[in-house]
Amino acid sequence: MKETQCKTILVVDDEPINIMVLSDLLKSRYRVIAAKNGDQALARVTGEAIPDLILLDVMMPGMDGFDVCRQLKSKTETASIPVIFVTAMNDEVDETKGLEVGAVDYITKPISPAIVIARVQTHLALKAAQDKLFCQNEILEEKVKARTSELSTTQDVTILALASLAETRDNETGNHIRRTQFYVKSLAEDLVQQGIYTDELTKEHVDLIYKSAPLHDVGKVGIPDSILLKPGKLTEDEFIVMKSHPKIGADAISEAESSMSDQESSFLRYAREISLTHHEKWDGSGYPRGLSGAEIPLSGRLMAVADVYDALISKRVYKPAFDHKKAKSIILEGRGKHFDPEIVDAFLRQEHSFVEIAKKFKD
């Protein structure tokens, strides 16, 4: 008795006698409230006094039961309330219509007390089970969100740790990895806005490319200090050694990926691509594989523009820092040769953004 006493049943009928009969039958088990028409019924289900179940007459003056049920099911706060039609009509078409508008059951008049109590108990039990399942699903969803957030944080920390390791080996890097990271994001988002490469540049992929960009030079950890930190221009042999850093980085990342159960969807995929291919050129004259055009992964083509631009505006032991105008002219000269033409066009649309990024993360 205690469990059912807190449940509220709304009885809706334009005949006071029908309300009285149902109320007398149910009041020992449930809290019963009443409405004599559709408008009054809808007023009874607002605020905090939402009933657990509604016994609804079909034939009422003004708004009939079908209309009341439609309105209840159209609102989020009342859509889950079980509605049982109580009517003298027993035509199959009417019953079908009632189920179509959202009712869970039918009780015909004159009512059978045993049937009314059984139907009410059944649908309240079903509603309680649905509510419990919904609550469990919400808890599970929150757990999944928390686990996903934890995994994302772990991925970010892993990438940043590796990037920081690479940065400590190169005394010329400074804020280079941060600037190139934002350059790449700017280029990728511009391409999406233009409807270019949208199959490859989903929101998730853009985010992963952005996060992976700092690992483009992680392979430099494998380059001897005598070459990596040399204050002057590299010899031909030294440059050959330096050109091995893309493969060193990609191999290291591949080794990390090999321990993952799902390598195809590895969050390190873009880090591996960027590390290996950011020195490839559109015309095939780059390294380490001499890839050309669309053979070069899009992530590598994006990084190529970002990396070269930043190298041009940065001071190096072998060159002064160029201004944006000079760097822009060199990027334009490389359109269709060094760089993907579409990405160069994105660079032109985003050059103001590049200037702002360079200023924000200035060495």
Buried (B, 14 or more C-beta within 10 A) or exposed (E): EEEBEEBBBBBBBBEEEBBEBBBEBBEEBBBBBBBBBBEBBBEBBEEEEBBBBBBBBBBBEEBBBBBBBEBBBEEEEBEEBBBBBBBEBEEEEBBEBBBEBBBBBBBBBEBEEEEBBEBBBBBBEEBEEEEEEEEEEEEEEEEEEEEEEEEEEEBEEBBBEBBEEBBEBBEEBBBBBBBBBBBBBBBBBBBBEEEBBEEBBEEEBBBBBBBBBBBBBBBBBBBEEEBBEBEEEBEEEBEEBBBBBBBBBBBBBBEBBEEEEEEEEBBBBBBBBBBBBBBBBBBBEBBBBEBBEEEBBBBBBBBBBBBBBBBBBBEEEEEEEBEBEEBBEBBEEBBEEBBBEBBBBBBBBBBEBBBEBBEEBEE
